[in-house]
Amino acid sequence: MAMRVAPFIPSSDDQENVGVKLRSGKVVEGTRRGYGLRQALSANNTNALQKTFSDMILKDGPLKVSNAGSVKPFAVSRKPVFLDKLVEEADPDTVDKADACMVSGHVKEIMTYLHDQETFYSISEGFLKSRSILPIYRKQLLNWIFEVHAKVNCVQETLFLAVYLIDRFTQLDLTLQKEKYQLVGVTGLWLAAKFEEIYPPDHVSLARMTDNAFQPEELLAMEKKILNTLKFHINRPLACAFLRRASKVGNADVAHHTLAKFFCELSLLDYDLVSIPPSKIAAASLCLAFHISQDTREWTPMIETYTFYKKSDLRSTMTMLARTYKTFKSSKYQAVFTKYSNPKLLSITLSRCLSSPAFNEILTADLSLEGDRTSSNSLSTPPTGIAPSEPAPKLVNCDRCGSSESSSVGKQWVRLNVGGTVFMTTKTTLCRDPNSFLARLRREDELTSDRDETGAFLIDRDPAYFGPVLNFLRHDKLVLNRDLAEEGVLEEAEFCNITDLIKLLKDQITSGDRLSLTGDDTKNHVYRVIHCHEEELTRVVYSMSDGWKVEQLVNLGSHYNFAGDSPTEFLCVMSMECSPAALNNHVEPSDRAKVLQQKGLRM
């Protein structure tokens, strides 16, 4: 299997994949992972490897292995060249020249090669359109993959590569059904671990983590299918590699780098971000971390040169990352947040910068006015060694409703005026159920609606009951306030024709009615009313047994008002818990008891 070249080895400030320097001065990798280049370099073959890299990259271009096994040069969009315009003092690789393991002499060509390879290993936008596997299933699977990845204690590269293998195979295999989607997920994680880890988990353990939904033999068969479908092209450039390079060039500290890693991993869950190149995700994540930190750092020209992106090119991607954070923070997919709430990762999810004014500024930016892919400030003619900017976005189809629209995220927002209350949501949310009233309203060619003066769709419904319906489309989870009746929300769901919500509410209402009829409240009480005089009251109270207790004591006074020495009469109401069977042995009260009960009621 091909060896992955690590163009940037993190410093000791990084919290993972850190090398250990021995007394001899040689740097070796920790027990969890070893970079292929570090394993290969030694005092005897350093020069030979450097010459090999020079021949491979500078003369023939990046290598590609054909099916026959012969090595052929792979055509790229441009020839890699050195960054001669940068003075040596500003070169971030100058300090590593004495360390052969850092390959400072080839790191620029390696990064150029990785940028070229991004287009070869790309994921198409809306690749789940018209498929049985919906974007919500992808969220659920990847959230589970995050949990399994943390359980087996694999490195970050394994996670990024696993997500790529899952998405790439799902895109290519049009016959894949949702029943096998989890099998694809766990097999993709196993493949990525075998590619990245020194000691990967075995397939038997991973099959057990699926709660034995799949057998180890099925993982072996799926592994073969994935590799044949991808034609063994699995060595994709990963966002974490680009991020390490950008962090070194930008002189980022541990807090900035960890926050950027959090944004990179969170982007894996967002279906709308799958088509953005990993290098752009990494650059936007670090730029966002710089922008919202307290010691606001600048996106310097040197960073632009080495990452190939200006800050103006990254604005809309930064906004998409901020909105992804806002969306998943309140969702049930919390695996990434749980991971980065660990003190070992600086508890970065609790950072104040994620609620700072700078973050809110990015969050509320109007993407329709920015257009980072078509910005006039983009690097249309890159300086020495810089990749060309991305082409203008094509018209794509919405993943659910099938209408053609621009990929600009700013045009995805919709305003709904429901009974005088304005709701803001996205077109993707409205299209979660393609047969619903809201999806048809969003398409506009099937259903028309009046609009208010702000352009919001007018819907004559109760906003109190419409809110839970919209939240269900956002998070795939029903949350009701205590003062809201389930029947009212059901009426709203039936009006909007949201099938899953209708079924869920009917099940809840039915189970609630059944609970009220056959619940656990089987305690019954039997009451007795005792008529007694004042001198008898103490004896009656002390003679109570078998679970009887006093509930109420009513003073009846005296029969003869003129007789001041007449004894005062009382009605003593007593109760006792009993089983339903004991109630069957009911005895009718005597005539005197009935008279006393009626007299007590009149009191």
LINWORA-V113756 format. One record per pair of residues at least 24 apart in sequence whose C-alpha atoms are under 7 Angstrom apart, sorted by the first residue. I is the first residue (numbers start at 1). J is the second residue. If there is no record, write none. Layout:
<<I;J> <I;J>>
This chain:
<<3;36> <4;36> <5;36> <5;37> <6;35> <7;107> <7;110> <7;111> <8;244> <8;245> <9;102> <10;244> <13;254> <14;254> <32;197> <32;198> <33;197> <33;198> <38;101> <41;101> <57;109> <62;113> <76;116> <77;116> <80;109> <80;112> <80;385> <81;384> <81;385> <82;108> <82;384> <82;385> <83;384> <83;385> <92;249> <114;237> <117;237> <118;237> <118;277> <121;236> <122;275> <123;168> <123;274> <123;275> <124;275> <125;274> <125;275> <126;399> <127;171> <128;399> <129;399> <129;400> <132;177> <132;178> <133;177> <133;178> <135;271> <139;269> <141;182> <141;185> <142;269> <143;333> <143;335> <146;335> <147;335> <152;201> <157;196> <157;240> <158;192> <158;193> <158;196> <160;238> <161;192> <162;188> <162;189> <162;192> <169;226> <169;229> <169;230> <183;214> <183;219> <184;222> <187;219> <187;222> <187;223> <238;278> <239;278> <239;279> <239;281> <239;282> <240;282> <242;279> <242;282> <243;282> <243;283> <246;283> <246;303> <246;307> <249;303> <250;303> <256;289> <256;290> <257;286> <258;345> <259;289> <259;348> <260;285> <260;286> <260;289> <262;340> <263;321> <266;336> <267;321> <270;324> <283;307> <284;314> <284;317> <284;318> <285;318> <288;318> <291;358> <292;353> <292;356> <292;358> <292;359> <293;353> <305;386> <308;386> <308;387> <310;378> <312;372> <312;377> <313;372> <313;373> <313;375> <313;378> <314;372> <315;372> <316;367> <316;370> <316;371> <316;372> <319;362> <319;363> <319;365> <322;362> <322;363> <323;363> <331;475> <366;410> <367;409> <367;410> <368;408> <368;409> <368;410> <368;411> <371;408> <400;431> <400;432> <400;434> <401;431> <401;434> <401;439> <403;443> <415;456> <415;457> <416;456> <416;457> <416;458> <417;456> <417;457> <417;458> <417;459> <418;458> <418;459> <418;460> <418;461> <418;462> <418;463> <419;459> <419;460> <419;461> <419;462> <419;463> <421;463> <429;473> <429;474> <432;473> <433;498> <436;496> <436;497> <436;498> <437;496> <437;497> <438;496> <465;489> <465;492> <466;492> <469;493> <523;577> <523;578> <523;579> <524;577> <524;578> <524;579> <524;580> <525;575> <525;576> <525;577> <525;578> <526;575> <526;576> <526;577> <526;578> <527;573> <527;574> <527;575> <527;576> <528;573> <528;574> <528;575> <529;571> <529;572> <529;573> <529;574> <529;597> <530;571> <530;572> <530;573> <531;570> <531;571> <531;572> <532;569> <532;570> <532;571> <533;567> <533;568> <533;569> <533;570> <534;567> <534;568> <534;569> <534;570> <547;576> <548;574> <548;575> <548;576> <549;574> <549;575> <549;576> <550;574> <550;575> <551;575>>
